[in-house]
Amino acid sequence: MNPLTQVRNTQRISREEVARGASGKASWHDQYKHSAYVYCGGLSFDLTEGDVLAVFSQCGEVVDVHLVRDKETGKSRGFAFLCYEDQRSTVLAVDNLNGAKVAGRIVRVEHVDDYRKKKKEKEEEDAQEKEEERERERERGRRRGDGGGGGGA
């Protein structure tokens, strides 16, 4: 289906929902309540992660931006996946930014049912979490007065 048709269909469903006064479990958004990720398509190839963050942070605090890039050239492929701190922000993004014009292009914003990070992203995240835990341990050791070196003499 044409991306602009998908944008219009999503907008129509949302308008009908508002007219009915549907919310909570009656909302079509409810089927995505387990996911804080959204897909953003139709992005200008010139946008950076910071640009995408600036636009989408209007709907809530963004905790992860994955602007998909070409493996060989490193240039944006025109779509991204974003994770919000609060899942309710995804509803705001889909309802308010889907069909919006950003950098001269109409963007498509949709819920993501099951976003899976690539193995490399997951490994980098795990390594960062381990380093943060080691730093917390060193800090606890310094507060106790043992220097937090983790080793004995």
CORKALIN-V650733 format. One record per residue. N is the residue number from 1. RES is the residue in three letters. SS is DSSP state (helix for helix, strand for strand, loop for the rest). D_LAST is the distance of its C-alpha to the last C-alpha in Angstrom with 1 decimal. Layout:
# CORKALIN-V650733
n: [N/N]
res: [RES/RES]
ss: [SS/SS]
d_last: [D_LAST/D_LAST]
This chain:
# CORKALIN-V650733
n: [1/2/3/4/5/6/7/8/9/10/11/12/13/14/15/16/17/18/19/20/21/22/23/24/25/26/27/28/29/30/31/32/33/34/35/36/37/38/39/40/41/42/43/44/45/46/47/48/49/50/51/52/53/54/55/56/57/58/59/60/61/62/63/64/65/66/67/68/69/70/71/72/73/74/75/76/77/78/79/80/81/82/83/84/85/86/87/88/89/90/91/92/93/94/95/96/97/98/99/100/101/102/103/104/105/106/107/108/109/110/111/112/113/114/115/116/117/118/119/120/121/122/123/124/125/126/127/128/129/130/131/132/133/134/135/136/137/138/139/140/141/142/143/144/145/146/147/148/149/150/151/152/153]
res: [MET/ASN/PRO/LEU/THR/GLN/VAL/ARG/ASN/THR/GLN/ARG/ILE/SER/ARG/GLU/GLU/VAL/ALA/ARG/GLY/ALA/SER/GLY/LYS/ALA/SER/TRP/HIS/ASP/GLN/TYR/LYS/HIS/SER/ALA/TYR/VAL/TYR/CYS/GLY/GLY/LEU/SER/PHE/ASP/LEU/THR/GLU/GLY/ASP/VAL/LEU/ALA/VAL/PHE/SER/GLN/CYS/GLY/GLU/VAL/VAL/ASP/VAL/HIS/LEU/VAL/ARG/ASP/LYS/GLU/THR/GLY/LYS/SER/ARG/GLY/PHE/ALA/PHE/LEU/CYS/TYR/GLU/ASP/GLN/ARG/SER/THR/VAL/LEU/ALA/VAL/ASP/ASN/LEU/ASN/GLY/ALA/LYS/VAL/ALA/GLY/ARG/ILE/VAL/ARG/VAL/GLU/HIS/VAL/ASP/ASP/TYR/ARG/LYS/LYS/LYS/LYS/GLU/LYS/GLU/GLU/GLU/ASP/ALA/GLN/GLU/LYS/GLU/GLU/GLU/ARG/GLU/ARG/GLU/ARG/GLU/ARG/GLY/ARG/ARG/ARG/GLY/ASP/GLY/GLY/GLY/GLY/GLY/GLY/ALA]
ss: [loop/loop/helix/helix/helix/helix/helix/helix/helix/helix/helix/helix/helix/helix/helix/helix/helix/helix/helix/helix/loop/loop/loop/helix/helix/helix/loop/helix/helix/helix/helix/helix/loop/loop/loop/loop/strand/strand/strand/strand/strand/loop/loop/loop/loop/loop/loop/loop/helix/helix/helix/helix/helix/helix/helix/helix/helix/helix/helix/loop/loop/strand/strand/strand/strand/strand/strand/strand/strand/loop/loop/loop/loop/loop/loop/strand/strand/strand/strand/strand/strand/strand/strand/strand/loop/loop/loop/helix/helix/helix/helix/helix/helix/helix/helix/helix/helix/loop/loop/loop/strand/strand/loop/loop/strand/strand/loop/strand/strand/strand/strand/loop/loop/loop/loop/loop/loop/loop/helix/helix/helix/helix/helix/helix/helix/helix/helix/helix/helix/helix/helix/helix/helix/helix/helix/helix/helix/helix/helix/helix/helix/helix/helix/helix/loop/loop/loop/loop/loop/loop/loop/loop/loop]
d_last: [67.7/67.9/65.0/67.4/69.2/65.9/65.3/68.8/68.4/65.2/66.8/69.9/68.0/66.1/69.4/71.0/68.1/68.4/72.2/71.7/69.1/66.7/63.0/60.1/60.7/64.1/62.6/62.1/58.7/57.6/57.1/54.2/52.5/49.4/48.7/47.7/48.5/51.6/53.1/54.6/57.1/59.6/57.1/58.0/56.2/55.4/53.3/49.5/47.0/47.2/51.0/50.8/48.3/50.7/53.6/52.0/50.0/53.4/53.2/49.7/46.1/45.2/41.7/42.1/44.6/45.1/47.8/48.8/49.0/50.6/48.0/49.6/50.8/48.4/51.4/51.9/54.0/55.4/53.7/50.5/48.8/47.5/45.5/46.2/44.0/47.0/49.2/52.3/51.8/52.8/56.2/56.7/55.8/58.1/60.9/60.7/59.4/61.0/64.0/62.9/63.4/60.2/60.5/64.0/63.2/63.7/60.4/60.1/57.5/57.0/54.8/52.3/52.3/49.3/47.1/44.5/41.9/41.6/38.8/37.3/37.5/35.9/33.0/32.5/32.7/30.2/27.7/28.3/27.8/24.5/23.3/24.7/22.9/19.5/20.6/21.6/18.3/16.5/19.3/19.0/15.3/16.5/19.3/17.2/15.3/11.7/12.2/12.7/10.3/10.2/6.8/3.8/0.0]
